[in-house]
Amino acid sequence: IEGRLVKADGSAYKDKDAITLTHNGLMHLFERIEYKFYDSVVESVYFPGIATTILGMIKYPNDFQHSKAMNQLWLKDNTSTADLVNSSGFLARQQYIIQKPTTKGKFEFSILLRHIFGFCEDYDKVFYGLKHELYMLRACDDNAIFRAAGVAAGKVNITRISLMMRRATPSIVADLELTTIIKSQETLNMGFRSRFLNKINVDQNTSIDWDLGVRTTEKPRYILAGFQTNKE
């Protein structure tokens, strides 16, 4: 994902401006992301910013953000404010995006599909003759921006999104075997752990009812609950 973080009027921020994308900010740029084969939806993740953040806080070890995390902007904050002095995570993200000798605010990050989809994390077989599609619905706001009070409001312009996939070329013998298997038209079950997120506003009462909306082909395995105050 390539883009640029700029002021609302399109001008660039300065090195001293306490503004950057939030932790796991690229996912917060989208309202829904779907993985498809042709027009058939394999998995759909609503509010991927919240969904991947909650799961990532459990899945990724603490030292992850000191090695591979910058590739996908996974750098947690030490404070709840946009602080260049006391929050090492905020400072690192701000330096990487804003403080640069080239075009300020420009960014380029690579997100593994398994960070978003359970299907891509669980299924590791080769696909043959399928058209892969990635549907990404842009969020209508710029809540992915994290800035200090007094810093001018900004916007995120996405300039390019690329889907990169490995390609396997079988040998002649293997190709003949695969052709025989494909012609048999045998149905293969592809089980995987999909991810579903639902947001609800909790009233000031002691109990709530939550409809999971599980289909007959699904079986709930884990439920993760998160709470936040004074936020969308």
Contacts in CASP RR format, 6 or more apart in sequence:
PFRMAT RR
TARGET T0000
AUTHOR 0000-0000-0000
METHOD contacts of the structure
MODEL  1
IEGRLVKADGSAYKDKDAITLTHNGLMHLFERIEYKFYDSVVESVYFPGI
ATTILGMIKYPNDFQHSKAMNQLWLKDNTSTADLVNSSGFLARQQYIIQK
PTTKGKFEFSILLRHIFGFCEDYDKVFYGLKHELYMLRACDDNAIFRAAG
VAAGKVNITRISLMMRRATPSIVADLELTTIIKSQETLNMGFRSRFLNKI
NVDQNTSIDWDLGVRTTEKPRYILAGFQTNKE
1 26 0 8 1.000
1 29 0 8 1.000
1 108 0 8 1.000
1 109 0 8 1.000
1 110 0 8 1.000
1 111 0 8 1.000
1 158 0 8 1.000
1 160 0 8 1.000
1 161 0 8 1.000
2 106 0 8 1.000
2 107 0 8 1.000
2 108 0 8 1.000
2 158 0 8 1.000
2 159 0 8 1.000
2 160 0 8 1.000
2 161 0 8 1.000
2 162 0 8 1.000
3 106 0 8 1.000
3 107 0 8 1.000
3 108 0 8 1.000
3 156 0 8 1.000
3 157 0 8 1.000
3 158 0 8 1.000
3 159 0 8 1.000
3 160 0 8 1.000
4 103 0 8 1.000
4 105 0 8 1.000
4 106 0 8 1.000
4 107 0 8 1.000
4 156 0 8 1.000
4 157 0 8 1.000
4 159 0 8 1.000
5 13 0 8 1.000
5 19 0 8 1.000
5 20 0 8 1.000
5 21 0 8 1.000
5 97 0 8 1.000
5 98 0 8 1.000
5 105 0 8 1.000
5 107 0 8 1.000
5 145 0 8 1.000
5 154 0 8 1.000
5 155 0 8 1.000
5 156 0 8 1.000
6 12 0 8 1.000
6 13 0 8 1.000
6 105 0 8 1.000
6 154 0 8 1.000
6 155 0 8 1.000
6 157 0 8 1.000
7 13 0 8 1.000
7 152 0 8 1.000
7 153 0 8 1.000
7 154 0 8 1.000
7 155 0 8 1.000
8 152 0 8 1.000
8 153 0 8 1.000
8 154 0 8 1.000
8 155 0 8 1.000
10 155 0 8 1.000
12 103 0 8 1.000
12 104 0 8 1.000
12 105 0 8 1.000
13 19 0 8 1.000
13 98 0 8 1.000
13 104 0 8 1.000
13 105 0 8 1.000
13 151 0 8 1.000
13 152 0 8 1.000
14 98 0 8 1.000
14 104 0 8 1.000
15 98 0 8 1.000
15 99 0 8 1.000
15 104 0 8 1.000
17 98 0 8 1.000
17 147 0 8 1.000
17 151 0 8 1.000
17 152 0 8 1.000
18 82 0 8 1.000
18 83 0 8 1.000
18 84 0 8 1.000
18 90 0 8 1.000
18 94 0 8 1.000
18 147 0 8 1.000
18 148 0 8 1.000
18 151 0 8 1.000
19 82 0 8 1.000
19 94 0 8 1.000
19 98 0 8 1.000
19 145 0 8 1.000
19 146 0 8 1.000
19 147 0 8 1.000
19 148 0 8 1.000
19 151 0 8 1.000
19 154 0 8 1.000
20 82 0 8 1.000
20 90 0 8 1.000
20 93 0 8 1.000
20 94 0 8 1.000
20 96 0 8 1.000
20 97 0 8 1.000
20 98 0 8 1.000
20 145 0 8 1.000
20 146 0 8 1.000
20 147 0 8 1.000
21 28 0 8 1.000
21 73 0 8 1.000
21 93 0 8 1.000
21 97 0 8 1.000
21 107 0 8 1.000
21 144 0 8 1.000
21 145 0 8 1.000
21 146 0 8 1.000
21 156 0 8 1.000
22 28 0 8 1.000
22 143 0 8 1.000
22 144 0 8 1.000
22 145 0 8 1.000
22 146 0 8 1.000
23 53 0 8 1.000
23 73 0 8 1.000
23 74 0 8 1.000
23 75 0 8 1.000
23 76 0 8 1.000
23 77 0 8 1.000
23 89 0 8 1.000
23 93 0 8 1.000
23 146 0 8 1.000
24 49 0 8 1.000
24 52 0 8 1.000
24 53 0 8 1.000
24 72 0 8 1.000
24 73 0 8 1.000
24 74 0 8 1.000
25 49 0 8 1.000
25 73 0 8 1.000
25 144 0 8 1.000
26 72 0 8 1.000
26 73 0 8 1.000
26 109 0 8 1.000
26 111 0 8 1.000
26 144 0 8 1.000
27 48 0 8 1.000
27 49 0 8 1.000
27 51 0 8 1.000
27 52 0 8 1.000
27 53 0 8 1.000
27 111 0 8 1.000
27 115 0 8 1.000
27 116 0 8 1.000
28 48 0 8 1.000
28 49 0 8 1.000
28 50 0 8 1.000
28 139 0 8 1.000
28 143 0 8 1.000
28 144 0 8 1.000
29 138 0 8 1.000
29 139 0 8 1.000
29 144 0 8 1.000
29 156 0 8 1.000
29 158 0 8 1.000
30 48 0 8 1.000
30 49 0 8 1.000
30 136 0 8 1.000
30 137 0 8 1.000
30 138 0 8 1.000
30 139 0 8 1.000
31 46 0 8 1.000
31 47 0 8 1.000
31 137 0 8 1.000
31 138 0 8 1.000
31 139 0 8 1.000
31 140 0 8 1.000
32 44 0 8 1.000
32 45 0 8 1.000
32 46 0 8 1.000
32 47 0 8 1.000
32 48 0 8 1.000
32 135 0 8 1.000
32 136 0 8 1.000
32 137 0 8 1.000
33 44 0 8 1.000
33 45 0 8 1.000
33 48 0 8 1.000
33 116 0 8 1.000
33 117 0 8 1.000
33 134 0 8 1.000
33 135 0 8 1.000
33 136 0 8 1.000
33 137 0 8 1.000
34 41 0 8 1.000
34 42 0 8 1.000
34 43 0 8 1.000
34 44 0 8 1.000
34 45 0 8 1.000
34 134 0 8 1.000
34 135 0 8 1.000
34 136 0 8 1.000
35 41 0 8 1.000
35 42 0 8 1.000
35 43 0 8 1.000
35 44 0 8 1.000
35 113 0 8 1.000
35 116 0 8 1.000
35 117 0 8 1.000
35 119 0 8 1.000
35 120 0 8 1.000
35 132 0 8 1.000
35 133 0 8 1.000
35 134 0 8 1.000
35 135 0 8 1.000
36 42 0 8 1.000
36 132 0 8 1.000
36 133 0 8 1.000
36 134 0 8 1.000
36 135 0 8 1.000
37 127 0 8 1.000
37 130 0 8 1.000
37 131 0 8 1.000
37 132 0 8 1.000
37 133 0 8 1.000
38 130 0 8 1.000
38 131 0 8 1.000
38 133 0 8 1.000
39 133 0 8 1.000
42 117 0 8 1.000
42 119 0 8 1.000
43 117 0 8 1.000
43 118 0 8 1.000
43 119 0 8 1.000
43 192 0 8 1.000
43 194 0 8 1.000
43 195 0 8 1.000
45 51 0 8 1.000
45 52 0 8 1.000
45 116 0 8 1.000
45 117 0 8 1.000
45 195 0 8 1.000
45 196 0 8 1.000
45 197 0 8 1.000
46 196 0 8 1.000
46 197 0 8 1.000
46 198 0 8 1.000
47 197 0 8 1.000
47 199 0 8 1.000
48 116 0 8 1.000
50 197 0 8 1.000
50 199 0 8 1.000
51 195 0 8 1.000
51 197 0 8 1.000
52 115 0 8 1.000
52 116 0 8 1.000
54 197 0 8 1.000
54 224 0 8 1.000
54 226 0 8 1.000
55 195 0 8 1.000
55 224 0 8 1.000
56 74 0 8 1.000
58 224 0 8 1.000
60 69 0 8 1.000
60 74 0 8 1.000
64 74 0 8 1.000
65 74 0 8 1.000
65 75 0 8 1.000
65 76 0 8 1.000
69 75 0 8 1.000
70 92 0 8 1.000
70 96 0 8 1.000
71 109 0 8 1.000
71 110 0 8 1.000
71 111 0 8 1.000
72 109 0 8 1.000
72 110 0 8 1.000
72 111 0 8 1.000
72 112 0 8 1.000
72 115 0 8 1.000
73 93 0 8 1.000
73 109 0 8 1.000
75 89 0 8 1.000
75 92 0 8 1.000
75 93 0 8 1.000
76 89 0 8 1.000
77 87 0 8 1.000
77 89 0 8 1.000
77 90 0 8 1.000
77 146 0 8 1.000
78 86 0 8 1.000
78 87 0 8 1.000
78 88 0 8 1.000
78 89 0 8 1.000
78 90 0 8 1.000
79 86 0 8 1.000
79 87 0 8 1.000
79 90 0 8 1.000
81 87 0 8 1.000
81 148 0 8 1.000
82 90 0 8 1.000
82 146 0 8 1.000
82 147 0 8 1.000
82 148 0 8 1.000
82 151 0 8 1.000
83 90 0 8 1.000
83 148 0 8 1.000
84 90 0 8 1.000
84 91 0 8 1.000
84 94 0 8 1.000
85 91 0 8 1.000
90 146 0 8 1.000
96 107 0 8 1.000
97 105 0 8 1.000
97 106 0 8 1.000
97 107 0 8 1.000
98 104 0 8 1.000
98 105 0 8 1.000
100 106 0 8 1.000
110 164 0 8 1.000
112 120 0 8 1.000
113 120 0 8 1.000
114 120 0 8 1.000
114 121 0 8 1.000
117 194 0 8 1.000
117 195 0 8 1.000
118 192 0 8 1.000
118 193 0 8 1.000
118 194 0 8 1.000
118 195 0 8 1.000
119 192 0 8 1.000
119 194 0 8 1.000
121 192 0 8 1.000
121 193 0 8 1.000
122 191 0 8 1.000
122 192 0 8 1.000
122 193 0 8 1.000
123 190 0 8 1.000
123 191 0 8 1.000
123 192 0 8 1.000
126 168 0 8 1.000
128 178 0 8 1.000
128 182 0 8 1.000
132 163 0 8 1.000
132 165 0 8 1.000
134 161 0 8 1.000
134 163 0 8 1.000
136 161 0 8 1.000
138 158 0 8 1.000
142 154 0 8 1.000
142 155 0 8 1.000
142 156 0 8 1.000
143 232 0 8 1.000
144 156 0 8 1.000
145 153 0 8 1.000
145 154 0 8 1.000
145 155 0 8 1.000
145 156 0 8 1.000
147 153 0 8 1.000
147 154 0 8 1.000
170 178 0 8 1.000
193 221 0 8 1.000
194 218 0 8 1.000
196 212 0 8 1.000
198 210 0 8 1.000
200 208 0 8 1.000
200 210 0 8 1.000
202 208 0 8 1.000
202 227 0 8 1.000
212 220 0 8 1.000
214 220 0 8 1.000
END
